[in-house]
Amino acid sequence: MKIDLWDPNSFAHGHPLAQYDWLRTNDPVHFQQEPAGPGFWAVTRFQDVWDVDRNFQAYSSEPTIMIQDPLGGQNFGPYKMMLMMDPPQHTAFRKLIRQEFTVPTAADKKPRIQELARQIVDAVIEKGECDFVSQVAGEMPSYVIAELMGMPLDDGRELYKLTEAIHTTAGGTPSEEGASAVGKMFEYGTQLIAEKRARPKDDLATKLLAAEVDGKKLDDVEFLLFFLLLIDAGGDTTRNLLSSGMIALLENPDQHRWLMEDLPGRLPSAREELLRWASPVIYMRRTARHDVELAGRKVKEGDKVVMYFGAANRDPAKFAHADRLDLSRTPNEHIAFGTGPHGCLGQHIARIEIDAMLVEVLTRMKNFRLKGEPRWLPSNFISGPQVMPVTFAPAKRAS
């Protein structure tokens, strides 16, 4: 079995499940070589991933959650994105936006998110065909984060396109196109700062500009890193879950039929199983703070330790019949959103987005079929189709 979790080609058609299976059984904390780098420990069993993600005292999110250390245009000097902080600094920054993503706040957004889902399907329903990723799955998270930040919806769509470029890798390393996309994201964010300072409103961008950490307001770079995080992370899970999830339903027609027999009642468990199955975020990296033993391996201070969520979510030691899509699976303690202090802050809104879009797609886009082979995002960090042409029965708009 050839093992290479660095090469994006290993993820060219989704998660490399055969590699994961071999690693969990034979080498659950595997040392993976990387070109022009020191290599890293690939962690693939559920319990080990769980332990690493929750133990920030031993495994740090600094200097980065990406395998490769920051280079050139990705290095922001003394500044760090919230994802690349540890408690208590991470906790202080997380508090600035936590209120916007609580369960009650997310629930308040549900009617508007359902309305957006209808509009998104309305835009393609009469045509009978579309690219599902860009015209359907990617629209919802880009619209929601745009409204949250107080931006025009069309701007959210354009920023979403930049996030795809950010995650595209060339031979496992960030591409020049990705670095350029980050620059364009910052240009837009700088304009947003000027607009919100001149005309403050009741939106998250305005609140962030007024927020304080340890008695000090965020400066422009701190705001821009927050902006980049919210735009980027806000789209990954929903966009890629919806696309990968629809492929999973097409490949498992018995599960599709079961779901449609009682869509409202069965949607919650189905959504969680699709999250486990798709695991849109491939990995998160930590760095050992000190020498530590992990599953019998001697991890040294400074070593990279990379948690593979898709591997953990297929671990038969945690999930019965882990290689089977079971939309009725209960309990389903997957970690598609991570766990511990870095668990995804936007997961409650993401679940509402996923539910709203699945209802619209499954009930209105009848005879849903792939028109051609999906082309997957060339990334070793995010898993999901980049292009997914589909056909369906044309129908009337809902509004």
C-alpha positions as CSV (number, residue, x, y, z in Angstrom):
1,M,0.0,0.0,0.0
2,K,1.5,3.3,-1.1
3,I,0.8,6.0,1.6
4,D,1.0,9.6,0.6
5,L,-1.2,12.1,2.5
6,W,0.8,15.0,1.2
7,D,0.1,14.7,-2.5
8,P,-3.3,16.3,-3.5
9,N,-3.6,13.5,-6.1
10,S,-4.4,11.2,-3.2
11,F,-7.5,13.2,-2.7
12,A,-8.4,13.6,-6.4
13,H,-11.7,11.7,-6.0
14,G,-12.4,12.3,-2.4
15,H,-10.8,10.9,0.8
16,P,-8.2,8.1,0.2
17,L,-10.2,5.6,2.2
18,A,-7.9,2.6,1.4
19,Q,-4.9,4.5,2.8
20,Y,-6.9,5.5,5.9
21,D,-7.9,1.9,6.5
22,W,-4.4,0.6,6.2
23,L,-3.0,3.3,8.5
24,R,-5.6,2.9,11.2
25,T,-4.8,-0.9,11.3
26,N,-1.0,-0.8,10.8
27,D,0.4,2.6,11.5
28,P,-2.1,4.9,13.2
29,V,0.5,7.6,14.0
30,H,2.4,7.5,10.7
31,F,5.4,9.6,9.8
32,Q,4.7,11.1,6.4
33,Q,7.5,12.7,4.4
34,E,6.9,16.0,2.7
35,P,8.9,17.7,0.0
36,A,11.0,20.6,1.2
37,G,9.8,20.0,4.8
38,P,10.6,18.0,7.9
39,G,7.6,15.7,7.5
40,F,4.7,15.2,9.9
41,W,2.9,12.6,12.0
42,A,-0.4,11.6,10.4
43,V,-3.0,10.6,13.0
44,T,-5.9,8.5,11.7
45,R,-7.7,6.8,14.6
46,F,-10.8,8.4,16.2
47,Q,-9.6,8.4,19.8
48,D,-6.1,9.7,18.9
49,V,-7.6,12.5,16.9
50,W,-10.0,13.3,19.7
51,D,-7.2,13.4,22.2
52,V,-4.9,15.6,20.2
53,D,-7.6,18.1,19.3
54,R,-8.6,18.6,22.9
55,N,-5.1,18.7,24.4
56,F,-3.9,22.2,23.6
57,Q,-1.5,22.0,26.5
58,A,0.5,19.4,24.5
59,Y,-0.4,20.2,20.9
60,S,-0.4,23.9,19.8
61,S,-2.3,25.5,17.0
62,E,0.7,27.8,16.5
63,P,2.3,28.7,14.2
64,T,-0.4,27.4,11.8
65,I,-3.1,24.8,11.3
66,M,-1.8,24.0,7.8
67,I,0.9,21.4,7.2
68,Q,3.3,23.8,5.6
69,D,4.6,26.6,7.8
70,P,3.7,30.2,6.7
71,L,5.7,31.4,3.7
72,G,6.1,34.8,2.1
73,G,2.7,36.4,1.5
74,Q,1.0,34.0,4.0
75,N,3.2,35.3,6.9
76,F,1.5,38.2,8.7
77,G,4.4,39.0,11.0
78,P,3.3,39.3,14.6
79,Y,-0.4,38.8,13.7
80,K,-2.2,35.5,13.8
81,M,-5.6,34.3,12.7
82,M,-7.8,33.1,15.5
83,L,-7.5,29.4,14.3
84,M,-3.7,29.7,14.9
85,M,-4.0,30.8,18.5
86,D,-4.1,28.8,21.7
87,P,-6.1,29.5,24.8
88,P,-6.3,31.9,26.6
89,Q,-5.6,34.2,23.6
90,H,-7.8,32.1,21.4
91,T,-10.6,32.1,24.0
92,A,-10.5,36.0,24.2
93,F,-10.8,36.4,20.4
94,R,-13.4,33.7,20.0
95,K,-15.6,35.6,22.5
96,L,-15.8,38.5,20.1
97,I,-17.9,36.6,17.7
98,R,-19.3,33.7,19.8
99,Q,-22.7,35.4,20.4
100,E,-23.3,35.5,16.6
101,F,-23.1,31.8,16.4
102,T,-24.9,30.4,19.4
103,V,-27.8,27.9,19.0
104,P,-30.5,30.6,19.8
105,T,-28.9,33.1,17.4
106,A,-28.6,30.5,14.7
107,A,-32.2,29.5,15.2
108,D,-33.3,33.1,14.7
109,K,-31.7,33.1,11.3
110,K,-33.6,29.9,10.2
111,P,-36.5,31.6,8.4
112,R,-34.2,33.9,6.4
113,I,-31.9,30.9,5.5
114,Q,-34.9,28.9,4.3
115,E,-35.9,31.9,2.2
116,L,-32.4,32.1,0.7
117,A,-32.5,28.3,-0.1
118,R,-35.8,28.8,-2.1
119,Q,-34.2,31.7,-4.0
120,I,-31.1,29.7,-4.8
121,V,-33.1,26.8,-6.2
122,D,-35.5,29.2,-8.0
123,A,-32.5,30.6,-9.9
124,V,-31.8,27.2,-11.6
125,I,-35.0,25.2,-11.4
126,E,-36.5,26.3,-14.8
127,K,-33.3,25.3,-16.6
128,G,-33.2,21.7,-15.7
129,E,-29.4,21.7,-15.4
130,C,-26.6,23.6,-13.6
131,D,-23.2,23.3,-12.0
132,F,-24.4,22.2,-8.6
133,V,-21.3,23.5,-6.7
134,S,-21.1,27.1,-7.9
135,Q,-24.8,27.7,-8.6
136,V,-26.4,25.9,-5.7
137,A,-24.2,24.5,-2.9
138,G,-21.8,27.4,-2.9
139,E,-24.4,30.1,-3.0
140,M,-25.9,29.5,0.5
141,P,-22.8,30.0,2.7
142,S,-21.6,32.9,0.6
143,Y,-25.0,34.6,1.0
144,V,-25.3,33.9,4.7
145,I,-21.8,35.2,5.6
146,A,-22.4,38.3,3.3
147,E,-25.6,39.1,5.3
148,L,-23.9,38.5,8.6
149,M,-21.0,40.9,7.7
150,G,-23.3,43.5,6.2
151,M,-22.2,43.0,2.6
152,P,-24.1,42.8,-0.7
153,L,-25.0,39.2,-1.6
154,D,-23.2,39.3,-4.9
155,D,-20.0,40.3,-3.1
156,G,-20.4,37.2,-1.0
157,R,-20.5,35.1,-4.2
158,E,-17.3,36.7,-5.6
159,L,-15.5,36.2,-2.3
160,Y,-16.5,32.6,-2.3
161,K,-14.7,32.2,-5.6
162,L,-11.5,33.4,-3.9
163,T,-11.8,30.8,-1.2
164,E,-11.6,28.1,-3.8
165,A,-8.3,29.5,-5.1
166,I,-7.0,29.7,-1.6
167,H,-7.5,26.0,-1.1
168,T,-6.1,24.9,-4.4
169,T,-2.7,23.4,-4.0
170,A,0.1,22.6,-6.4
171,G,1.9,19.5,-5.4
172,G,0.7,19.9,-1.8
173,T,1.9,23.5,-1.4
174,P,-0.2,26.7,-1.6
175,S,-0.4,28.0,-5.1
176,E,0.5,31.5,-6.3
177,E,-3.2,31.9,-7.3
178,G,-4.1,31.2,-3.6
179,A,-1.7,33.9,-2.4
180,S,-3.2,36.3,-4.9
181,A,-6.7,35.4,-3.7
182,V,-5.7,36.3,-0.1
183,G,-4.4,39.6,-1.3
184,K,-7.7,40.3,-3.1
185,M,-9.7,39.3,0.0
186,F,-7.7,41.8,2.1
187,E,-8.3,44.5,-0.5
188,Y,-12.0,44.0,-0.2
189,G,-11.8,43.8,3.6
190,T,-9.9,47.1,3.7
191,Q,-12.7,48.8,1.7
192,L,-15.2,47.2,4.1
193,I,-13.4,48.7,7.1
194,A,-13.7,52.2,5.6
195,E,-17.4,51.7,4.8
196,K,-18.3,50.4,8.2
197,R,-16.4,53.1,10.0
198,A,-18.1,55.8,7.9
199,R,-21.6,54.2,8.1
200,P,-21.7,51.7,11.0
201,K,-24.7,49.3,11.1
202,D,-26.0,46.4,13.1
203,D,-23.8,43.7,11.5
204,L,-20.8,41.6,12.5
205,A,-18.3,43.7,10.6
206,T,-19.3,46.8,12.5
207,K,-19.3,45.0,15.9
208,L,-15.8,43.6,15.2
209,L,-14.5,47.0,14.5
210,A,-15.9,48.2,17.9
211,A,-14.8,45.2,19.8
212,E,-11.9,45.1,22.3
213,V,-9.5,42.5,23.5
214,D,-7.8,43.3,26.8
215,G,-9.0,46.9,26.5
216,K,-7.7,47.4,23.0
217,K,-9.7,47.6,19.8
218,L,-8.9,45.4,16.9
219,D,-6.5,47.1,14.4
220,D,-6.9,46.8,10.7
221,V,-4.8,43.7,10.3
222,E,-6.6,41.9,13.1
223,F,-9.9,42.7,11.5
224,L,-8.7,41.5,8.1
225,L,-7.6,38.2,9.5
226,F,-11.0,37.8,11.2
227,F,-12.6,38.7,7.9
228,L,-10.5,36.1,6.0
229,L,-11.4,33.4,8.5
230,L,-15.1,34.1,8.5
231,I,-15.4,34.2,4.7
232,D,-13.2,31.2,4.2
233,A,-14.3,28.9,7.0
234,G,-17.9,30.0,6.5
235,G,-18.3,28.2,3.2
236,D,-16.2,25.1,3.4
237,T,-18.4,22.7,5.3
238,T,-21.8,23.7,3.8
239,R,-20.6,23.9,0.2
240,N,-18.7,20.6,0.2
241,L,-21.1,18.7,2.4
242,L,-24.0,19.5,0.1
243,S,-22.1,18.5,-3.1
244,S,-20.5,15.4,-1.6
245,G,-23.7,14.5,0.2
246,M,-25.8,14.5,-3.0
247,I,-23.2,12.2,-4.6
248,A,-23.5,9.9,-1.6
249,L,-27.3,9.8,-2.0
250,L,-27.0,9.0,-5.7
251,E,-24.6,6.2,-4.9
252,N,-26.9,4.8,-2.2
253,P,-30.4,4.9,-3.6
254,D,-31.8,2.8,-0.8
255,Q,-30.7,5.4,1.7
256,H,-32.2,8.2,-0.5
257,R,-35.5,6.4,-0.6
258,W,-35.5,5.9,3.2
259,L,-34.8,9.6,3.8
260,M,-37.6,10.7,1.4
261,E,-40.2,8.5,3.2
262,D,-40.1,11.0,6.1
263,L,-37.8,13.9,5.2
264,P,-38.7,16.2,8.1
265,G,-38.4,13.5,10.7
266,R,-35.3,11.8,9.3
267,L,-33.3,14.9,8.1
268,P,-31.4,15.5,11.4
269,S,-29.9,12.0,11.6
270,A,-29.3,12.0,7.8
271,R,-27.4,15.3,8.0
272,E,-25.1,14.1,10.7
273,E,-24.3,10.9,8.8
274,L,-23.6,12.9,5.7
275,L,-21.2,15.1,7.7
276,R,-19.4,12.0,9.0
277,W,-19.4,10.4,5.5
278,A,-18.1,13.5,3.7
279,S,-15.8,15.1,6.3
280,P,-15.3,18.2,4.2
281,V,-12.2,19.4,6.2
282,I,-9.5,16.8,5.6
283,Y,-7.1,17.7,8.4
284,M,-6.0,20.2,11.0
285,R,-2.4,20.4,12.1
286,R,-1.0,20.9,15.6
287,T,2.6,21.3,16.8
288,A,4.0,19.4,19.8
289,R,4.8,21.8,22.6
290,H,7.1,19.2,24.2
291,D,8.1,15.6,23.8
292,V,5.1,13.4,24.1
293,E,4.1,9.8,23.4
294,L,1.2,9.2,21.1
295,A,-0.1,5.7,20.4
296,G,3.4,4.3,21.1
297,R,5.2,6.9,18.9
298,K,7.8,9.3,20.3
299,V,6.7,12.7,19.2
300,K,9.3,15.4,19.8
301,E,8.9,19.0,20.7
302,G,8.3,21.0,17.5
303,D,7.0,18.0,15.5
304,K,4.0,18.5,13.3
305,V,1.0,16.4,14.3
306,V,-1.8,16.2,11.7
307,M,-5.3,15.0,12.5
308,Y,-7.2,13.4,9.7
309,F,-10.9,13.9,10.4
310,G,-12.1,11.8,7.4
311,A,-10.0,8.8,8.7
312,A,-11.3,9.3,12.3
313,N,-14.9,9.4,11.1
314,R,-14.5,6.0,9.3
315,D,-12.9,4.3,12.3
316,P,-14.7,1.0,13.0
317,A,-13.5,1.1,16.6
318,K,-15.9,4.1,17.0
319,F,-18.6,3.5,14.4
320,A,-20.3,0.2,13.7
321,H,-20.2,-0.6,10.0
322,A,-18.1,2.6,9.5
323,D,-17.8,2.0,5.8
324,R,-21.6,2.0,5.3
325,L,-23.7,5.1,4.7
326,D,-26.5,4.7,7.4
327,L,-28.7,7.8,7.5
328,S,-30.4,6.5,10.6
329,R,-27.1,6.1,12.6
330,T,-27.7,7.0,16.2
331,P,-25.6,8.0,18.1
332,N,-23.3,9.6,15.7
333,E,-20.5,11.3,17.5
334,H,-18.5,12.3,14.4
335,I,-15.9,15.1,14.5
336,A,-16.5,16.7,11.1
337,F,-16.5,20.0,12.9
338,G,-13.5,19.2,15.1
339,T,-13.7,19.1,18.9
340,G,-12.3,20.8,21.9
341,P,-11.6,24.5,22.1
342,H,-11.2,24.7,18.3
343,G,-14.5,23.1,17.5
344,C,-16.2,24.9,14.6
345,L,-17.9,28.0,15.9
346,G,-20.3,28.2,12.9
347,Q,-21.5,24.6,13.1
348,H,-25.0,25.5,14.3
349,I,-25.6,27.9,11.4
350,A,-24.0,25.4,9.0
351,R,-26.5,22.7,10.1
352,I,-29.4,25.1,9.4
353,E,-28.0,25.9,6.0
354,I,-27.5,22.3,5.2
355,D,-31.0,21.3,6.2
356,A,-32.6,24.2,4.3
357,M,-30.7,23.4,1.1
358,L,-31.3,19.6,1.3
359,V,-35.1,20.2,1.7
360,E,-35.2,22.5,-1.4
361,V,-32.9,20.3,-3.5
362,L,-34.5,16.9,-2.6
363,T,-38.1,18.0,-2.9
364,R,-37.9,20.3,-5.9
365,M,-35.0,19.2,-8.1
366,K,-36.7,15.9,-9.2
367,N,-34.8,13.2,-11.2
368,F,-31.5,14.7,-9.9
369,R,-28.6,13.1,-11.9
370,L,-24.9,13.7,-12.6
371,K,-24.4,15.1,-16.1
372,G,-20.7,14.3,-16.1
373,E,-18.0,13.2,-13.8
374,P,-17.5,15.7,-10.9
375,R,-14.1,17.3,-10.8
376,W,-12.8,17.5,-7.2
377,L,-11.0,20.4,-5.7
378,P,-7.2,19.8,-6.1
379,S,-6.5,20.1,-2.4
380,N,-5.0,18.1,0.5
381,F,-6.9,20.3,3.0
382,I,-10.5,20.5,1.8
383,S,-12.5,17.7,0.3
384,G,-15.3,18.3,-2.2
385,P,-16.2,18.7,-5.8
386,Q,-15.1,21.8,-7.5
387,V,-17.3,21.3,-10.5
388,M,-20.4,19.1,-10.5
389,P,-22.7,19.3,-13.6
390,V,-26.2,17.9,-12.9
391,T,-29.5,17.6,-14.6
392,F,-33.0,17.5,-13.1
393,A,-36.6,17.9,-14.2
394,P,-37.3,21.6,-15.0
395,A,-40.0,23.1,-12.8
396,K,-41.6,26.4,-11.9
397,R,-40.1,28.8,-9.6
398,A,-41.5,28.9,-6.1
399,S,-41.8,32.6,-6.0
